[in-house]
Amino acid sequence: MEITRQADYAVRAVLELALRDPEVRVPREEIAAEHGIPAPFLTKIVARLAAEGILDTRRGVKGGVRLARPAAQITLLEVIEAIDGPVLLNRCTRRPAECPRDNHCVVHRLWTALRDDLRGRLARVDFGALARQVRTATDSTLARAKGG
């Protein structure tokens, strides 16, 4: 499984917003410039994430983007699936009822178990925790730079 570039950019954009003041809207252009994301591409990503209830957007002078809910309530799985669709490892796990071997195929059961494990791990990672990791890493780097 490989997530798309669009999903990777979505994760980076949501993490950027998780690091910001949740009440302040951030211009899309600022996020695009910060992460090297082509602005038109980010516009599509933001629209999709807003449609899924992950981001809140507003146009105009005080417009921009912010998280639609607390970062700790947004998971990595949710963002990836909002962009790429369901996380699957094999096409036979997309519609198990249509697989003629699903109840007796060892490989089908393996793919299903691995898919469920991966989805579970992605669902346990929230953007509040990711933001804390970034802040901790940044604080450690600054302390070392200051000789502390």
N, CA, C and O atoms as a GROMACS GRO file, in nm:
protein
  592
    1MET      N    1   0.084  -0.118   0.000
    1MET     CA    2   0.000   0.000   0.000
    1MET      C    3   0.088   0.124   0.000
    1MET      O    4   0.185   0.133   0.076
    2GLU      N    5   0.056   0.217  -0.082
    2GLU     CA    6   0.127   0.344  -0.086
    2GLU      C    7   0.024   0.454  -0.093
    2GLU      O    8  -0.060   0.456  -0.184
    3ILE      N    9   0.029   0.548   0.002
    3ILE     CA   10  -0.066   0.658  -0.004
    3ILE      C   11  -0.026   0.751  -0.118
    3ILE      O   12   0.090   0.756  -0.157
    4THR      N   13  -0.122   0.823  -0.169
    4THR     CA   14  -0.096   0.914  -0.280
    4THR      C   15  -0.024   1.039  -0.230
    4THR      O   16  -0.023   1.068  -0.110
    5ARG      N   17   0.034   1.111  -0.322
    5ARG     CA   18   0.096   1.239  -0.288
    5ARG      C   19  -0.009   1.333  -0.230
    5ARG      O   20   0.019   1.410  -0.138
    6GLN      N   21  -0.130   1.325  -0.284
    6GLN     CA   22  -0.239   1.410  -0.235
    6GLN      C   23  -0.268   1.381  -0.087
    6GLN      O   24  -0.289   1.473  -0.008
    7ALA      N   25  -0.271   1.253  -0.049
    7ALA     CA   26  -0.295   1.217   0.092
    7ALA      C   27  -0.179   1.263   0.180
    7ALA      O   28  -0.201   1.309   0.291
    8ASP      N   29  -0.056   1.250   0.130
    8ASP     CA   30   0.060   1.297   0.205
    8ASP      C   31   0.050   1.447   0.230
    8ASP      O   32   0.073   1.493   0.342
    9TYR      N   33   0.015   1.523   0.128
    9TYR     CA   34  -0.002   1.667   0.143
    9TYR      C   35  -0.116   1.698   0.241
    9TYR      O   36  -0.105   1.791   0.320
   10ALA      N   37  -0.222   1.620   0.236
   10ALA     CA   38  -0.335   1.641   0.327
   10ALA      C   39  -0.290   1.622   0.472
   10ALA      O   40  -0.326   1.701   0.559
   11VAL      N   41  -0.213   1.518   0.496
   11VAL     CA   42  -0.162   1.492   0.632
   11VAL      C   43  -0.076   1.609   0.677
   11VAL      O   44  -0.088   1.654   0.791
   12ARG      N   45   0.011   1.657   0.590
   12ARG     CA   46   0.099   1.768   0.626
   12ARG      C   47   0.020   1.896   0.653
   12ARG      O   48   0.052   1.971   0.745
   13ALA      N   49  -0.082   1.921   0.573
   13ALA     CA   50  -0.165   2.041   0.592
   13ALA      C   51  -0.242   2.033   0.724
   13ALA      O   52  -0.249   2.132   0.797
   14VAL      N   53  -0.300   1.918   0.753
   14VAL     CA   54  -0.375   1.903   0.878
   14VAL      C   55  -0.280   1.916   0.998
   14VAL      O   56  -0.315   1.978   1.098
   15LEU      N   57  -0.162   1.858   0.988
   15LEU     CA   58  -0.065   1.871   1.097
   15LEU      C   59  -0.024   2.016   1.116
   15LEU      O   60  -0.013   2.064   1.229
   16GLU      N   61  -0.002   2.088   1.007
   16GLU     CA   62   0.031   2.230   1.017
   16GLU      C   63  -0.078   2.306   1.093
   16GLU      O   64  -0.048   2.389   1.178
   17LEU      N   65  -0.203   2.276   1.061
   17LEU     CA   66  -0.314   2.343   1.130
   17LEU      C   67  -0.324   2.299   1.276
   17LEU      O   68  -0.363   2.378   1.361
   18ALA      N   69  -0.288   2.175   1.304
   18ALA     CA   70  -0.290   2.126   1.443
   18ALA      C   71  -0.186   2.198   1.528
   18ALA      O   72  -0.200   2.208   1.650
   19LEU      N   73  -0.081   2.248   1.464
   19LEU     CA   74   0.024   2.320   1.535
   19LEU      C   75  -0.011   2.467   1.559
   19LEU      O   76   0.056   2.536   1.636
   20ARG      N   77  -0.115   2.514   1.494
   20ARG     CA   78  -0.154   2.654   1.502
   20ARG      C   79  -0.263   2.676   1.605
   20ARG      O   80  -0.323   2.582   1.657
   21ASP      N   81  -0.289   2.803   1.634
   21ASP     CA   82  -0.400   2.842   1.721
   21ASP      C   83  -0.530   2.795   1.654
   21ASP      O   84  -0.556   2.833   1.540
   22PRO      N   85  -0.610   2.714   1.723
   22PRO     CA   86  -0.729   2.657   1.659
   22PRO      C   87  -0.836   2.760   1.623
   22PRO      O   88  -0.926   2.732   1.544
   23GLU      N   89  -0.826   2.880   1.680
   23GLU     CA   90  -0.926   2.983   1.652
   23GLU      C   91  -0.889   3.071   1.532
   23GLU      O   92  -0.972   3.146   1.481
   24VAL      N   93  -0.765   3.061   1.488
   24VAL     CA   94  -0.716   3.148   1.380
   24VAL      C   95  -0.719   3.073   1.247
   24VAL      O   96  -0.670   2.961   1.237
   25ARG      N   97  -0.776   3.137   1.148
   25ARG     CA   98  -0.779   3.078   1.013
   25ARG      C   99  -0.646   3.110   0.944
   25ARG      O  100  -0.595   3.222   0.952
   26VAL      N  101  -0.592   3.012   0.876
   26VAL     CA  102  -0.463   3.025   0.808
   26VAL      C  103  -0.489   3.031   0.657
   26VAL      O  104  -0.561   2.946   0.604
   27PRO      N  105  -0.433   3.129   0.588
   27PRO     CA  106  -0.450   3.133   0.442
   27PRO      C  107  -0.392   3.007   0.377
   27PRO      O  108  -0.285   2.960   0.415
   28ARG      N  109  -0.464   2.954   0.280
   28ARG     CA  110  -0.416   2.835   0.208
   28ARG      C  111  -0.278   2.859   0.148
   28ARG      O  112  -0.194   2.769   0.147
   29GLU      N  113  -0.257   2.979   0.097
   29GLU     CA  114  -0.129   3.010   0.034
   29GLU      C  115  -0.013   2.994   0.131
   29GLU      O  116   0.097   2.953   0.092
   30GLU      N  117  -0.038   3.027   0.257
   30GLU     CA  118   0.066   3.015   0.360
   30GLU      C  119   0.103   2.868   0.384
   30GLU      O  120   0.221   2.834   0.396
   31ILE      N  121   0.002   2.784   0.390
   31ILE     CA  122   0.026   2.641   0.409
   31ILE      C  123   0.099   2.584   0.286
   31ILE      O  124   0.194   2.507   0.299
   32ALA      N  125   0.054   2.624   0.168
   32ALA     CA  126   0.115   2.575   0.044
   32ALA      C  127   0.263   2.614   0.039
   32ALA      O  128   0.348   2.531   0.006
   33ALA      N  129   0.293   2.738   0.072
   33ALA     CA  130   0.432   2.785   0.068
   33ALA      C  131   0.517   2.714   0.173
   33ALA      O  132   0.631   2.676   0.146
   34GLU      N  133   0.463   2.697   0.292
   34GLU     CA  134   0.536   2.634   0.403
   34GLU      C  135   0.576   2.490   0.370
   34GLU      O  136   0.682   2.444   0.413
   35HIS      N  137   0.491   2.420   0.295
   35HIS     CA  138   0.515   2.278   0.270
   35HIS      C  139   0.544   2.244   0.124
   35HIS      O  140   0.552   2.126   0.088
   36GLY      N  141   0.561   2.345   0.041
   36GLY     CA  142   0.593   2.320  -0.099
   36GLY      C  143   0.482   2.247  -0.174
   36GLY      O  144   0.509   2.164  -0.262
   37ILE      N  145   0.359   2.278  -0.139
   37ILE     CA  146   0.243   2.215  -0.204
   37ILE      C  147   0.192   2.310  -0.311
   37ILE      O  148   0.165   2.426  -0.281
   38PRO      N  149   0.176   2.265  -0.434
   38PRO     CA  150   0.119   2.354  -0.537
   38PRO      C  151  -0.018   2.405  -0.491
   38PRO      O  152  -0.104   2.327  -0.451
   39ALA      N  153  -0.037   2.536  -0.498
   39ALA     CA  154  -0.160   2.599  -0.447
   39ALA      C  155  -0.288   2.539  -0.505
   39ALA      O  156  -0.382   2.513  -0.429
   40PRO      N  157  -0.297   2.516  -0.637
   40PRO     CA  158  -0.421   2.458  -0.690
   40PRO      C  159  -0.447   2.317  -0.635
   40PRO      O  160  -0.562   2.278  -0.614
   41PHE      N  161  -0.340   2.243  -0.612
   41PHE     CA  162  -0.351   2.108  -0.556
   41PHE      C  163  -0.404   2.116  -0.413
   41PHE      O  164  -0.491   2.039  -0.374
   42LEU      N  165  -0.349   2.210  -0.335
   42LEU     CA  166  -0.393   2.226  -0.197
   42LEU      C  167  -0.539   2.271  -0.191
   42LEU      O  168  -0.612   2.230  -0.101
   43THR      N  169  -0.581   2.353  -0.285
   43THR     CA  170  -0.721   2.397  -0.288
   43THR      C  171  -0.814   2.277  -0.300
   43THR      O  172  -0.917   2.272  -0.232
   44LYS      N  173  -0.780   2.182  -0.384
   44LYS     CA  174  -0.862   2.060  -0.400
   44LYS      C  175  -0.860   1.976  -0.273
   44LYS      O  176  -0.963   1.923  -0.232
   45ILE      N  177  -0.744   1.964  -0.212
   45ILE     CA  178  -0.730   1.887  -0.089
   45ILE      C  179  -0.814   1.949   0.022
   45ILE      O  180  -0.888   1.879   0.092
   46VAL      N  181  -0.803   2.080   0.037
   46VAL     CA  182  -0.879   2.150   0.141
   46VAL      C  183  -1.029   2.133   0.119
   46VAL      O  184  -1.104   2.111   0.214
   47ALA      N  185  -1.072   2.144  -0.006
   47ALA     CA  186  -1.215   2.127  -0.035
   47ALA      C  187  -1.264   1.988   0.005
   47ALA      O  188  -1.372   1.973   0.062
   48ARG      N  189  -1.184   1.888  -0.024
   48ARG     CA  190  -1.222   1.751   0.010
   48ARG      C  191  -1.226   1.731   0.162
   48ARG      O  192  -1.319   1.670   0.215
   49LEU      N  193  -1.125   1.783   0.231
   49LEU     CA  194  -1.120   1.769   0.377
   49LEU      C  195  -1.233   1.848   0.444
   49LEU      O  196  -1.285   1.807   0.547
   50ALA      N  197  -1.270   1.960   0.385
   50ALA     CA  198  -1.383   2.037   0.438
   50ALA      C  199  -1.513   1.961   0.417
   50ALA      O  200  -1.599   1.959   0.505
   51ALA      N  201  -1.528   1.900   0.301
   51ALA     CA  202  -1.649   1.822   0.272
   51ALA      C  203  -1.663   1.704   0.369
   51ALA      O  204  -1.775   1.661   0.399
   52GLU      N  205  -1.551   1.653   0.418
   52GLU     CA  206  -1.552   1.540   0.511
   52GLU      C  207  -1.560   1.585   0.657
   52GLU      O  208  -1.558   1.502   0.748
   53GLY      N  209  -1.570   1.716   0.680
   53GLY     CA  210  -1.584   1.766   0.816
   53GLY      C  211  -1.455   1.773   0.895
   53GLY      O  212  -1.457   1.781   1.018
   54ILE      N  213  -1.343   1.771   0.826
   54ILE     CA  214  -1.212   1.776   0.893
   54ILE      C  215  -1.163   1.921   0.903
   54ILE      O  216  -1.106   1.961   1.004
   55LEU      N  217  -1.186   1.998   0.798
   55LEU     CA  218  -1.145   2.138   0.796
   55LEU      C  219  -1.267   2.229   0.788
   55LEU      O  220  -1.374   2.190   0.741
   56ASP      N  221  -1.246   2.351   0.835
   56ASP     CA  222  -1.346   2.456   0.828
   56ASP      C  223  -1.284   2.568   0.744
   56ASP      O  224  -1.175   2.616   0.776
   57THR      N  225  -1.351   2.609   0.640
   57THR     CA  226  -1.295   2.711   0.552
   57THR      C  227  -1.388   2.832   0.545
   57THR      O  228  -1.509   2.822   0.566
   58ARG      N  229  -1.327   2.946   0.516
   58ARG     CA  230  -1.404   3.068   0.496
   58ARG      C  231  -1.331   3.154   0.394
   58ARG      O  232  -1.208   3.164   0.396
   59ARG      N  233  -1.408   3.215   0.306
   59ARG     CA  234  -1.350   3.305   0.206
   59ARG      C  235  -1.351   3.448   0.259
   59ARG      O  236  -1.417   3.480   0.357
   60GLY      N  237  -1.276   3.531   0.191
   60GLY     CA  238  -1.279   3.673   0.223
   60GLY      C  239  -1.158   3.720   0.301
   60GLY      O  240  -1.061   3.647   0.320
   61VAL      N  241  -1.167   3.846   0.347
   61VAL     CA  242  -1.056   3.911   0.414
   61VAL      C  243  -1.012   3.834   0.539
   61VAL      O  244  -0.892   3.818   0.562
   62LYS      N  245  -1.106   3.787   0.618
   62LYS     CA  246  -1.072   3.711   0.739
   62LYS      C  247  -1.087   3.562   0.714
   62LYS      O  248  -1.110   3.483   0.806
   63GLY      N  249  -1.074   3.525   0.588
   63GLY     CA  250  -1.091   3.386   0.550
   63GLY      C  251  -0.966   3.304   0.572
   63GLY      O  252  -0.863   3.354   0.619
   64GLY      N  253  -0.977   3.179   0.537
   64GLY     CA  254  -0.866   3.086   0.552
   64GLY      C  255  -0.918   2.950   0.594
   64GLY      O  256  -1.035   2.917   0.575
   65VAL      N  257  -0.828   2.873   0.651
   65VAL     CA  258  -0.858   2.734   0.687
   65VAL      C  259  -0.821   2.712   0.833
   65VAL      O  260  -0.724   2.768   0.883
   66ARG      N  261  -0.900   2.629   0.900
   66ARG     CA  262  -0.866   2.583   1.034
   66ARG      C  263  -0.928   2.445   1.053
   66ARG      O  264  -1.010   2.402   0.971
   67LEU      N  265  -0.890   2.378   1.158
   67LEU     CA  266  -0.948   2.248   1.187
   67LEU      C  267  -1.095   2.266   1.225
   67LEU      O  268  -1.131   2.363   1.292
   68ALA      N  269  -1.178   2.174   1.182
   68ALA     CA  270  -1.321   2.181   1.212
   68ALA      C  271  -1.351   2.133   1.354
   68ALA      O  272  -1.458   2.161   1.408
   69ARG      N  273  -1.258   2.061   1.413
   69ARG     CA  274  -1.274   2.012   1.550
   69ARG      C  275  -1.135   1.996   1.611
   69ARG      O  276  -1.035   2.009   1.540
   70PRO      N  277  -1.125   1.968   1.740
   70PRO     CA  278  -0.993   1.957   1.803
   70PRO      C  279  -0.904   1.854   1.734
   70PRO      O  280  -0.950   1.750   1.687
   71ALA      N  281  -0.776   1.886   1.728
   71ALA     CA  282  -0.678   1.799   1.660
   71ALA      C  283  -0.679   1.657   1.716
   71ALA      O  284  -0.658   1.562   1.642
   72ALA      N  285  -0.703   1.643   1.845
   72ALA     CA  286  -0.704   1.510   1.907
   72ALA      C  287  -0.822   1.426   1.861
   72ALA      O  288  -0.825   1.305   1.884
   73GLN      N  289  -0.919   1.488   1.796
   73GLN     CA  290  -1.036   1.415   1.746
   73GLN      C  291  -1.027   1.384   1.597
   73GLN      O  292  -1.122   1.334   1.538
   74ILE      N  293  -0.913   1.412   1.537
   74ILE     CA  294  -0.892   1.385   1.394
   74ILE      C  295  -0.781   1.281   1.383
   74ILE      O  296  -0.670   1.302   1.434
   75THR      N  297  -0.809   1.170   1.317
   75THR     CA  298  -0.710   1.063   1.307
   75THR      C  299  -0.642   1.061   1.171
   75THR      O  300  -0.692   1.114   1.072
   76LEU      N  301  -0.526   0.999   1.170
   76LEU     CA  302  -0.452   0.980   1.046
   76LEU      C  303  -0.536   0.900   0.947
   76LEU      O  304  -0.537   0.930   0.828
   77LEU      N  305  -0.604   0.797   0.995
   77LEU     CA  306  -0.690   0.716   0.909
   77LEU      C  307  -0.797   0.801   0.843
   77LEU      O  308  -0.823   0.789   0.723
   78GLU      N  309  -0.859   0.887   0.920
   78GLU     CA  310  -0.967   0.970   0.868
   78GLU      C  311  -0.918   1.061   0.755
   78GLU      O  312  -0.986   1.075   0.653
   79VAL      N  313  -0.802   1.122   0.772
   79VAL     CA  314  -0.748   1.212   0.670
   79VAL      C  315  -0.709   1.134   0.545
   79VAL      O  316  -0.741   1.174   0.434
   80ILE      N  317  -0.640   1.022   0.563
   80ILE     CA  318  -0.598   0.942   0.447
   80ILE      C  319  -0.719   0.892   0.370
   80ILE      O  320  -0.722   0.901   0.247
   81GLU      N  321  -0.819   0.839   0.441
   81GLU     CA  322  -0.936   0.786   0.372
   81GLU      C  323  -1.022   0.897   0.311
   81GLU      O  324  -1.092   0.872   0.213
   82ALA      N  325  -1.018   1.017   0.366
   82ALA     CA  326  -1.091   1.128   0.307
   82ALA      C  327  -1.037   1.160   0.168
   82ALA      O  328  -1.112   1.204   0.080
   83ILE      N  329  -0.909   1.138   0.149
   83ILE     CA  330  -0.845   1.169   0.022
   83ILE      C  331  -0.835   1.047  -0.069
   83ILE      O  332  -0.871   1.054  -0.187
   84ASP      N  333  -0.788   0.936  -0.016
   84ASP     CA  334  -0.760   0.818  -0.099
   84ASP      C  335  -0.871   0.713  -0.099
   84ASP      O  336  -0.865   0.618  -0.178
   85GLY      N  337  -0.970   0.728  -0.014
   85GLY     CA  338  -1.072   0.624  -0.002
   85GLY      C  339  -1.024   0.518   0.096
   85GLY      O  340  -0.922   0.536   0.162
   86PRO      N  341  -1.098   0.409   0.107
   86PRO     CA  342  -1.066   0.307   0.207
   86PRO      C  343  -0.925   0.250   0.191
   86PRO      O  344  -0.876   0.228   0.080
   87VAL      N  345  -0.861   0.228   0.306
   87VAL     CA  346  -0.729   0.166   0.307
   87VAL      C  347  -0.748   0.017   0.282
   87VAL      O  348  -0.811  -0.053   0.361
   88LEU      N  349  -0.693  -0.030   0.172
   88LEU     CA  350  -0.704  -0.171   0.134
   88LEU      C  351  -0.566  -0.222   0.096
   88LEU      O  352  -0.481  -0.146   0.051
   89LEU      N  353  -0.544  -0.350   0.116
   89LEU     CA  354  -0.417  -0.408   0.074
   89LEU      C  355  -0.433  -0.494  -0.050
   89LEU      O  356  -0.336  -0.521  -0.120
   90ASN      N  357  -0.555  -0.537  -0.077
   90ASN     CA  358  -0.581  -0.624  -0.191
   90ASN      C  359  -0.725  -0.602  -0.233
   90ASN      O  360  -0.811  -0.575  -0.150
   91ARG      N  361  -0.751  -0.614  -0.361
   91ARG     CA  362  -0.887  -0.588  -0.410
   91ARG      C  363  -0.990  -0.684  -0.352
   91ARG      O  364  -1.108  -0.650  -0.345
   92CYS      N  365  -0.948  -0.803  -0.311
   92CYS     CA  366  -1.045  -0.898  -0.256
   92CYS      C  367  -1.099  -0.854  -0.121
   92CYS      O  368  -1.201  -0.905  -0.076
   93THR      N  369  -1.031  -0.758  -0.056
   93THR     CA  370  -1.082  -0.709   0.072
   93THR      C  371  -1.176  -0.591   0.055
   93THR      O  372  -1.237  -0.545   0.152
   94ARG      N  373  -1.189  -0.541  -0.067
   94ARG     CA  374  -1.280  -0.429  -0.093
   94ARG      C  375  -1.424  -0.471  -0.072
   94ARG      O  376  -1.501  -0.403  -0.003
   95ARG      N  377  -1.462  -0.583  -0.130
   95ARG     CA  378  -1.598  -0.635  -0.116
   95ARG      C  379  -1.588  -0.784  -0.085
   95ARG      O  380  -1.602  -0.868  -0.174
   96PRO      N  381  -1.564  -0.818   0.041
   96PRO     CA  382  -1.543  -0.959   0.076
   96PRO      C  383  -1.657  -1.051   0.033
   96PRO      O  384  -1.633  -1.167   0.001
   97ALA      N  385  -1.778  -1.001   0.033
   97ALA     CA  386  -1.892  -1.086  -0.006
   97ALA      C  387  -1.883  -1.130  -0.151
   97ALA      O  388  -1.941  -1.232  -0.188
   98GLU      N  389  -1.812  -1.055  -0.233
   98GLU     CA  390  -1.799  -1.088  -0.375
   98GLU      C  391  -1.681  -1.182  -0.403
   98GLU      O  392  -1.665  -1.229  -0.515
   99CYS      N  393  -1.600  -1.208  -0.302
   99CYS     CA  394  -1.485  -1.297  -0.320
   99CYS      C  395  -1.532  -1.440  -0.298
   99CYS      O  396  -1.577  -1.473  -0.188
  100PRO      N  397  -1.522  -1.525  -0.398
  100PRO     CA  398  -1.571  -1.662  -0.383
  100PRO      C  399  -1.488  -1.746  -0.287
  100PRO      O  400  -1.530  -1.854  -0.246
  101ARG      N  401  -1.370  -1.697  -0.250
  101ARG     CA  402  -1.281  -1.774  -0.163
  101ARG      C  403  -1.274  -1.718  -0.021
  101ARG      O  404  -1.199  -1.770   0.062
  102ASP      N  405  -1.351  -1.615   0.009
  102ASP     CA  406  -1.330  -1.542   0.134
  102ASP      C  407  -1.337  -1.628   0.260
  102ASP      O  408  -1.265  -1.600   0.355
  103ASN      N  409  -1.421  -1.731   0.263
  103ASN     CA  410  -1.433  -1.807   0.387
  103ASN      C  411  -1.335  -1.924   0.399
  103ASN      O  412  -1.324  -1.984   0.506
  104HIS      N  413  -1.264  -1.956   0.294
  104HIS     CA  414  -1.169  -2.067   0.304
  104HIS      C  415  -1.031  -2.035   0.246
  104HIS      O  416  -0.946  -2.124   0.238
  105CYS      N  417  -1.008  -1.913   0.208
  105CYS     CA  418  -0.880  -1.873   0.148
  105CYS      C  419  -0.789  -1.814   0.256
  105CYS      O  420  -0.820  -1.710   0.315
  106VAL      N  421  -0.678  -1.879   0.280
  106VAL     CA  422  -0.583  -1.833   0.381
  106VAL      C  423  -0.528  -1.696   0.344
  106VAL      O  424  -0.509  -1.611   0.431
  107VAL      N  425  -0.501  -1.674   0.216
  107VAL     CA  426  -0.445  -1.546   0.172
  107VAL      C  427  -0.547  -1.434   0.193
  107VAL      O  428  -0.511  -1.325   0.237
  108HIS      N  429  -0.673  -1.460   0.163
  108HIS     CA  430  -0.778  -1.360   0.185
  108HIS      C  431  -0.783  -1.322   0.333
  108HIS      O  432  -0.790  -1.204   0.368
  109ARG      N  433  -0.780  -1.422   0.420
  109ARG     CA  434  -0.784  -1.394   0.564
  109ARG      C  435  -0.660  -1.315   0.607
  109ARG      O  436  -0.669  -1.228   0.693
  110LEU      N  437  -0.545  -1.346   0.547
  110LEU     CA  438  -0.423  -1.272   0.579
  110LEU      C  439  -0.437  -1.125   0.539
  110LEU      O  440  -0.409  -1.036   0.619
  111TRP      N  441  -0.481  -1.100   0.415
  111TRP     CA  442  -0.498  -0.962   0.368
  111TRP      C  443  -0.598  -0.887   0.456
  111TRP      O  444  -0.576  -0.771   0.490
  112THR      N  445  -0.705  -0.954   0.493
  112THR     CA  446  -0.807  -0.890   0.576
  112THR      C  447  -0.751  -0.855   0.714
  112THR      O  448  -0.774  -0.746   0.765
  113ALA      N  449  -0.677  -0.948   0.774
  113ALA     CA  450  -0.619  -0.923   0.906
  113ALA      C  451  -0.516  -0.810   0.900
  113ALA      O  452  -0.513  -0.724   0.987
  114LEU      N  453  -0.431  -0.811   0.797
  114LEU     CA  454  -0.331  -0.705   0.783
  114LEU      C  455  -0.397  -0.570   0.758
  114LEU      O  456  -0.354  -0.468   0.814
  115ARG      N  457  -0.500  -0.569   0.675
  115ARG     CA  458  -0.574  -0.444   0.651
  115ARG      C  459  -0.632  -0.391   0.781
  115ARG      O  460  -0.621  -0.272   0.811
  116ASP      N  461  -0.694  -0.479   0.858
  116ASP     CA  462  -0.756  -0.438   0.984
  116ASP      C  463  -0.651  -0.386   1.083
  116ASP      O  464  -0.675  -0.289   1.154
  117ASP      N  465  -0.535  -0.452   1.087
  117ASP     CA  466  -0.426  -0.406   1.174
  117ASP      C  467  -0.379  -0.266   1.133
  117ASP      O  468  -0.362  -0.179   1.218
  118LEU      N  469  -0.358  -0.247   1.004
  118LEU     CA  470  -0.311  -0.117   0.954
  118LEU      C  471  -0.414  -0.008   0.982
  118LEU      O  472  -0.379   0.099   1.031
  119ARG      N  473  -0.540  -0.036   0.952
  119ARG     CA  474  -0.645   0.063   0.978
  119ARG      C  475  -0.652   0.096   1.127
  119ARG      O  476  -0.671   0.212   1.165
  120GLY      N  477  -0.636  -0.006   1.211
  120GLY     CA  478  -0.638   0.017   1.355
  120GLY      C  479  -0.525   0.107   1.401
  120GLY      O  480  -0.544   0.196   1.483
  121ARG      N  481  -0.406   0.081   1.348
  121ARG     CA  482  -0.291   0.165   1.384
  121ARG      C  483  -0.311   0.308   1.338
  121ARG      O  484  -0.284   0.402   1.413
  122LEU      N  485  -0.358   0.326   1.215
  122LEU     CA  486  -0.381   0.461   1.163
  122LEU      C  487  -0.490   0.533   1.242
  122LEU      O  488  -0.483   0.654   1.261
  123ALA      N  489  -0.589   0.459   1.288
  123ALA     CA  490  -0.699   0.518   1.365
  123ALA      C  491  -0.654   0.559   1.505
  123ALA      O  492  -0.717   0.645   1.566
  124ARG      N  493  -0.548   0.500   1.556
  124ARG     CA  494  -0.499   0.534   1.689
  124ARG      C  495  -0.406   0.655   1.689
  124ARG      O  496  -0.370   0.707   1.795
  125VAL      N  497  -0.367   0.701   1.572
  125VAL     CA  498  -0.279   0.819   1.563
  125VAL      C  499  -0.366   0.941   1.539
  125VAL      O  500  -0.432   0.953   1.436
  126ASP      N  501  -0.366   1.032   1.636
  126ASP     CA  502  -0.445   1.154   1.619
  126ASP      C  503  -0.351   1.274   1.602
  126ASP      O  504  -0.234   1.269   1.640
  127PHE      N  505  -0.405   1.380   1.546
  127PHE     CA  506  -0.322   1.497   1.514
  127PHE      C  507  -0.283   1.578   1.637
  127PHE      O  508  -0.187   1.655   1.631
  128GLY      N  509  -0.354   1.562   1.747
  128GLY     CA  510  -0.311   1.624   1.872
  128GLY      C  511  -0.180   1.562   1.918
  128GLY      O  512  -0.088   1.633   1.958
  129ALA      N  513  -0.172   1.430   1.911
  129ALA     CA  514  -0.049   1.359   1.950
  129ALA      C  515   0.065   1.391   1.855
  129ALA      O  516   0.179   1.411   1.898
  130LEU      N  517   0.036   1.397   1.725
  130LEU     CA  518   0.140   1.431   1.628
  130LEU      C  519   0.194   1.572   1.654
  130LEU      O  520   0.314   1.595   1.646
  131ALA      N  521   0.104   1.666   1.683
  131ALA     CA  522   0.147   1.803   1.711
  131ALA      C  523   0.235   1.808   1.836
  131ALA      O  524   0.334   1.882   1.838
  132ARG      N  525   0.200   1.732   1.938
  132ARG     CA  526   0.284   1.727   2.059
  132ARG      C  527   0.422   1.673   2.026
  132ARG      O  528   0.522   1.722   2.079
  133GLN      N  529   0.429   1.572   1.940
  133GLN     CA  530   0.559   1.516   1.901
  133GLN      C  531   0.644   1.620   1.830
  133GLN      O  532   0.764   1.630   1.854
  134VAL      N  533   0.582   1.696   1.741
  134VAL     CA  534   0.655   1.801   1.669
  134VAL      C  535   0.706   1.906   1.767
  134VAL      O  536   0.821   1.947   1.759
  135ARG      N  537   0.620   1.948   1.859
  135ARG     CA  538   0.661   2.050   1.956
  135ARG      C  539   0.775   2.000   2.045
  135ARG      O  540   0.868   2.075   2.073
  136THR      N  541   0.767   1.875   2.089
  136THR     CA  542   0.873   1.817   2.172
  136THR      C  543   1.004   1.810   2.096
  136THR      O  544   1.109   1.845   2.150
  137ALA      N  545   0.998   1.767   1.971
  137ALA     CA  546   1.120   1.759   1.888
  137ALA      C  547   1.178   1.898   1.866
  137ALA      O  548   1.299   1.916   1.870
  138THR      N  549   1.092   1.996   1.842
  138THR     CA  550   1.137   2.134   1.820
  138THR      C  551   1.200   2.190   1.946
  138THR      O  552   1.305   2.254   1.940
  139ASP      N  553   1.136   2.167   2.062
  139ASP     CA  554   1.190   2.216   2.189
  139ASP      C  555   1.326   2.154   2.218
  139ASP      O  556   1.417   2.222   2.265
  140SER      N  557   1.342   2.024   2.189
  140SER     CA  558   1.470   1.956   2.211
  140SER      C  559   1.578   2.013   2.122
  140SER      O  560   1.692   2.033   2.166
  141THR      N  561   1.544   2.038   1.997
  141THR     CA  562   1.640   2.094   1.902
  141THR      C  563   1.683   2.233   1.946
  141THR      O  564   1.802   2.266   1.940
  142LEU      N  565   1.588   2.315   1.990
  142LEU     CA  566   1.621   2.451   2.036
  142LEU      C  567   1.708   2.447   2.161
  142LEU      O  568   1.801   2.526   2.174
  143ALA      N  569   1.678   2.355   2.252
  143ALA     CA  570   1.758   2.344   2.375
  143ALA      C  571   1.901   2.304   2.343
  143ALA      O  572   1.995   2.358   2.401
  144ARG      N  573   1.919   2.211   2.250
  144ARG     CA  574   2.055   2.170   2.210
  144ARG      C  575   2.128   2.285   2.143
  144ARG      O  576   2.248   2.305   2.165
  145ALA      N  577   2.057   2.362   2.061
  145ALA     CA  578   2.119   2.474   1.991
  145ALA      C  579   2.165   2.581   2.090
  145ALA      O  580   2.264   2.651   2.066
  146LYS      N  581   2.092   2.594   2.201
  146LYS     CA  582   2.128   2.694   2.303
  146LYS      C  583   2.229   2.640   2.402
  146LYS      O  584   2.272   2.710   2.494
  147GLY      N  585   2.267   2.513   2.384
  147GLY     CA  586   2.366   2.452   2.473
  147GLY      C  587   2.305   2.396   2.599
  147GLY      O  588   2.374   2.375   2.699
  148GLY      N  589   2.175   2.372   2.595
  148GLY     CA  590   2.105   2.323   2.716
  148GLY      C  591   2.076   2.183   2.710
  148GLY      O  592   2.019   2.128   2.803
   0.00000   0.00000   0.00000
